[in-house]
Amino acid sequence: NLYRPDFSLDVEASVNLNNLSHFIDRDLFGTINGNLNTRIQAQGMLSRQKNHLAHDVMASIRSGYIEFDDAVWKPGGHDYNFEDINGKIVVGPVISFQDFALTFNKTNFLVTGSIHNFNNYFIDDKSIINGNLYVYSKYFDAASFLETGHGSSDTTGFLLPGRMNIKTTLNADEIRIGKFNASGMKC
């Protein structure tokens, strides 16, 4: 059927992310290092409607995984970075994190859980990502994740995008918020 062609795709790859960084805009995307192993299986039908190719391909992902090994991502134009990224993300209609570890703002995290509606979120401007995540950290300094007030020159915080409904449970051995210190708490 040439009007709406069927396709089937099975990709297995190992990538040194430093080599991949030569093909991306560093000012926009930043720098990446480490290793990535992936296998993605997709099957679907391509529509002939303009601007639907990305939707068709994203919606066709049936199964697979993305596995990081000692990866680092320093986003362009930002002061924060993601380091020591290790673990597996299983992809399909639901995305799940399996013992996914990373360091963000000098805080180590271990993440497990799942996210739904991820593909549609990037395809249209109405979809909402839903999910449940469990995050563990030995030490969590909340101040390094809070955006400062308007007009302040201190911009070390991290602003989350909209249209997300993700229930996140943070379990930390020690939590610090300004001068407030607590241990053994869940929030």
C-alpha positions as CSV (number, residue, x, y, z in Angstrom):
1,N,0.0,0.0,0.0
2,L,1.9,3.1,-1.2
3,Y,-0.7,5.5,0.1
4,R,-0.1,4.5,3.7
5,P,3.0,2.3,3.7
6,D,3.6,-0.3,6.5
7,F,7.0,-0.5,8.1
8,S,8.8,-2.7,10.5
9,L,12.0,-1.7,12.3
10,D,14.4,-3.5,14.6
11,V,17.4,-1.4,15.7
12,E,20.2,-2.6,17.9
13,A,23.1,-0.3,18.5
14,S,26.0,0.6,20.8
15,V,27.1,4.3,20.7
16,N,29.9,6.2,22.2
17,L,28.0,9.4,23.0
18,N,31.1,11.5,22.6
19,N,31.2,10.5,18.9
20,L,27.5,11.4,18.6
21,S,28.1,14.8,20.0
22,H,29.9,15.8,16.8
23,F,26.6,15.7,15.0
24,I,24.5,17.9,17.3
25,D,24.4,21.6,18.0
26,R,26.4,22.0,21.2
27,D,25.0,25.5,21.9
28,L,21.5,24.0,22.0
29,F,22.0,20.5,23.2
30,G,25.2,20.8,25.2
31,T,27.8,18.0,25.5
32,I,27.3,14.3,26.0
33,N,29.8,11.5,26.9
34,G,29.6,7.9,27.9
35,N,28.1,4.8,26.3
36,L,24.6,4.0,25.2
37,N,23.3,0.6,24.2
38,T,19.8,0.3,22.7
39,R,17.4,-2.0,21.0
40,I,14.1,-0.6,19.6
41,Q,11.4,-2.6,17.8
42,A,8.8,-0.6,15.9
43,Q,6.0,-1.5,13.6
44,G,3.3,0.7,12.1
45,M,1.9,2.6,9.2
46,L,3.1,6.0,7.9
47,S,0.4,8.6,7.1
48,R,0.6,11.0,4.3
49,Q,-0.4,14.0,6.4
50,K,2.1,16.7,6.7
51,N,4.0,16.9,10.0
52,H,2.8,13.4,11.1
53,L,6.0,11.4,10.4
54,A,7.4,12.0,14.0
55,H,4.0,11.0,15.4
56,D,3.8,7.8,13.3
57,V,7.3,6.7,14.2
58,M,6.9,7.5,18.0
59,A,3.5,5.8,18.1
60,S,4.9,2.7,16.4
61,I,7.5,1.8,19.1
62,R,6.4,-1.6,20.4
63,S,9.3,-2.5,22.7
64,G,12.9,-2.0,23.5
65,Y,15.4,-0.5,25.9
66,I,18.0,2.3,26.2
67,E,20.8,1.5,28.6
68,F,23.4,4.1,29.7
69,D,26.9,3.3,31.0
70,D,28.8,6.2,32.7
71,A,27.0,8.8,30.7
72,V,27.3,12.6,31.3
73,W,25.0,15.3,29.8
74,K,25.7,19.0,30.3
75,P,22.8,20.9,28.6
76,G,23.7,23.9,26.6
77,G,23.0,27.3,28.2
78,H,22.5,25.8,31.7
79,D,24.6,25.6,34.9
80,Y,23.4,22.1,35.9
81,N,24.5,18.8,34.5
82,F,23.6,15.1,34.7
83,E,26.6,12.8,35.6
84,D,27.2,9.1,36.4
85,I,24.1,8.1,34.4
86,N,23.8,4.3,34.5
87,G,20.9,2.0,34.1
88,K,18.2,0.8,31.8
89,I,15.0,2.5,30.5
90,V,12.6,0.1,29.0
91,V,10.5,1.7,26.2
92,G,7.2,0.9,24.6
93,P,3.7,2.2,25.3
94,V,4.9,2.6,28.9
95,I,8.4,3.8,29.8
96,S,9.9,2.2,32.9
97,F,13.1,2.9,34.8
98,Q,14.9,-0.1,36.2
99,D,17.6,0.8,38.8
100,F,18.4,4.0,36.9
101,A,21.1,5.9,38.7
102,L,22.3,9.4,38.0
103,T,23.9,12.4,39.7
104,F,22.1,15.8,39.3
105,N,23.2,19.0,40.9
106,K,25.8,16.9,42.8
107,T,23.1,14.8,44.3
108,N,23.0,11.0,43.6
109,F,19.7,9.5,42.8
110,L,18.4,6.0,42.2
111,V,15.1,6.0,40.2
112,T,12.5,3.3,39.5
113,G,9.0,3.6,38.2
114,S,7.0,4.2,35.0
115,I,5.8,7.0,32.8
116,H,2.8,6.9,30.5
117,N,1.9,9.0,27.4
118,F,5.5,10.1,26.9
119,N,5.4,9.9,23.1
120,N,2.3,12.0,22.7
121,Y,3.7,14.7,25.0
122,F,6.4,15.5,22.4
123,I,4.1,15.2,19.4
124,D,1.2,17.6,20.4
125,D,0.8,20.5,22.8
126,K,-2.1,19.0,24.8
127,S,-1.0,15.6,26.0
128,I,0.0,15.1,29.6
129,I,2.7,12.8,30.9
130,N,1.4,10.6,33.7
131,G,3.6,8.5,35.9
132,N,4.8,7.1,39.2
133,L,8.4,7.3,40.2
134,Y,10.3,6.3,43.3
135,V,13.5,8.2,43.9
136,Y,16.1,7.4,46.6
137,S,19.0,9.6,47.6
138,K,21.3,9.3,50.5
139,Y,21.6,13.1,50.8
140,F,19.1,15.6,49.3
141,D,19.8,19.4,49.4
142,A,16.5,21.0,48.3
143,A,18.0,24.4,47.8
144,S,20.0,23.2,44.8
145,F,16.7,22.3,43.0
146,L,14.6,25.4,43.8
147,E,14.5,28.3,41.3
148,T,15.2,31.7,42.9
149,G,12.7,34.6,42.9
150,H,12.3,36.9,39.9
151,G,14.9,39.6,39.7
152,S,17.5,37.6,41.4
153,S,20.9,37.0,39.8
154,D,21.2,33.5,41.4
155,T,19.8,31.0,38.9
156,T,21.0,27.7,40.1
157,G,17.5,26.1,40.2
158,F,15.9,23.8,37.8
159,L,12.5,24.7,36.2
160,L,10.3,21.7,35.3
161,P,8.2,21.8,32.1
162,G,4.4,21.9,32.2
163,R,1.8,19.2,31.4
164,M,3.2,16.6,33.7
165,N,1.3,14.6,36.3
166,I,4.0,12.5,37.9
167,K,3.6,11.2,41.4
168,T,7.1,11.1,42.8
169,T,8.1,9.6,46.1
170,L,11.5,10.8,47.4
171,N,13.1,8.8,50.1
172,A,16.3,10.3,51.5
173,D,18.5,9.4,54.4
174,E,19.1,13.1,55.0
175,I,17.2,16.1,53.7
176,R,18.4,19.7,53.9
177,I,16.3,22.7,53.1
178,G,18.2,25.9,54.0
179,K,19.0,25.6,57.7
180,F,16.5,22.8,58.2
181,N,18.1,19.3,58.4
182,A,16.2,16.1,58.7
183,S,17.0,12.4,58.5
184,G,14.9,9.3,57.8
185,M,12.0,11.3,56.3
186,K,9.9,10.6,53.2
187,C,8.2,13.3,51.1
